[in-house]
Amino acid sequence: LGWQHSGVEKAGQYLSALDVMSNSAAPREIDADRRDASDTLALNRLYAGWLTLADVWAMPAAGGTVVLSPSTGEEGTLLAVVALGSDRFLTIELLTADGLDAHLPTDGIAVHVVVVASGVVTDMTPLVGEAPYTDLLQPGGTLTAEGVEISVGAAWSVTIVPSLGS
């Protein structure tokens, strides 16, 4: 499929419980009877053609607000993208603690920084919390990273603005 592994440390260990392309054993660490892996991230869904460009919101230069629907859903905005330059961007998506992601402690917003080289994704790193990255952003939560501030409001309304001084 050409999908990039996500949440991989320098030594090569898969650390993220958010994506089948990382620690696919993460759900079994919560429930030993599970035999399936996590779901996949919205960016991979987009590359596979499971999402369309109509499902994606691209942040305008001045920032903005978007209401996210679950990235595994079939309608609404399923992925927000923030350009950081020609070779880097952020992905922001709502993951729900059900289906293949039932191992997550709660629904929440996942944020990844994505690096591209020669048109190919070479790195996808989760930015919320620590490994296994299941502590997702909740309403009222804020993350400042990569020169933007991401704030989560009610009903999964996400406001993204350039950080002061960036």
N, C-alpha and C positions, 0 to 999 in steps of 0.2 A: 504493500500500500504506500510505501514511501514515507510513513509517519516517523517523526523523530521521537526518541525516548525523552521523557520529561523527568525533571527532578533527579538527575544523575550527579553524584558527587565526583570529584576529580579522580578518585581511586576506582570509579566505575560502578559503585554500589547504587542500586535503584532505591530512592528514598521516599518518593511521593506515593501516597495512598489514593491519589485523585485520578489516576489514569492507568488504563490497561498497558500503556507503553512505559510504565515505570514499575513499581512494586506490585505485580499482579497477585501476589500472595497476601496483600494487605487485608482483604475481606476475611480470609481464613485465620488471620491473627485475632480477629474479633469473634468469629464464629467458626470453630474448627470443622463443622459439618459443611460449610460452603465449599463449592468446587469451582465457582466462577470468579472471574477477576472483576476489578472495578470497571466502570464504563469508560468511555474515551472522552477527551476534551473537545470542546466546540471547534477549535481550530482544525483538528483532525477530521471532524464531521464535515467542515467546510471543504477541506481538501478532497474528501471522498465524494463530495456532491450530495451529501445528506442534508446540508444546509445550503441555502442560496444566498446571494448577496443581499437579497431583500430581508434576510434574517439578521443582518449585521448592521450595527450602528458604528460609524466612524466619527470620532470626536473632532469637532471643528477646532480651529486654532485657538479660539478664545475659551474653549471648554464647553460644557453643557451638561444636561441631565437626561438620563434615559431610564425607562422602567424595563427591567429585565424579566423575561420569562425563563423557566427552566431550560437549560441548554439542550436537554434531551426532548424537549417539547416539539410541537408541530406548528405553533403559531406564536406571534409576537416577536420581540427582539431577543434573539437567543445568544448573541455575542456582541460585546463592545470592543472596539479596537482603538488604541491610542498610538499614533505614529510618534516615534522617538528619534527619527532620522531615517536615512535610506536603508539601514541594515538592522534596525531594532524597533520593536513595538511591544505594547502591552496588550494582553487579552484579558477581558473581564467577563465572567459568566456566573450565572446562578446554578449551583449544584444542589440537587435535592436528595435527601437521605431516604431514598426508596429504590426499588429495582436493583440494578447492578451496583448502585451506590448506597445500599441500605446499611453498609458498614460505617458510614459517616455519622457522627454524633448528632448532627442537626443540619438543616438546610443552611446555605450561606453563599457568599460571594468569594469565588476564587480569582486570584490575579496571578498571571504569569508574565515574565519578561521573555520575549522571543527574539532570538538572534538569527539573522539570515545572511548567508554568504553565497554569492553567485546564484541567487534566486532559490536557494534550498535552505530550509530551516535546519540550523546546526545546534541549537540549544533552546530548551524551554525550561525555565526555572520558576518554581512557585515562590511568591513573595510574601504570602500571609503565614505567619507562625513559623514553627520549626518542624522538621521531619517528625511524623509523616504528613504534615501539612493539612491535617483535618480540622484545624481550628480556623474556620472560614469567617470572613467579615460578616457581622450581624448588623441589623438596623441600629443606628447610633454610632457605629464604628467608623473609623477613619484610618486610612493608610496613606502615608506620604512616601513615595519612592519614584525614582527615575524622573524627577522633575515635575511630578504631578501629585495632586492630592485627590484621593478617592474617598468619598463619603457616602455611606449607605443610609437611606431613609426608609420610611414606612413603605410597605408593599413593594420592596426591592427596587425602589427608586435610587439610582446611583448618580451622584454629581461628581464630575471630574473637571478639575481646573488646574491650569499650570500653577506650580508652587511659586510663592514670592521668592525673588532672588535667583530664580533659575533662568 
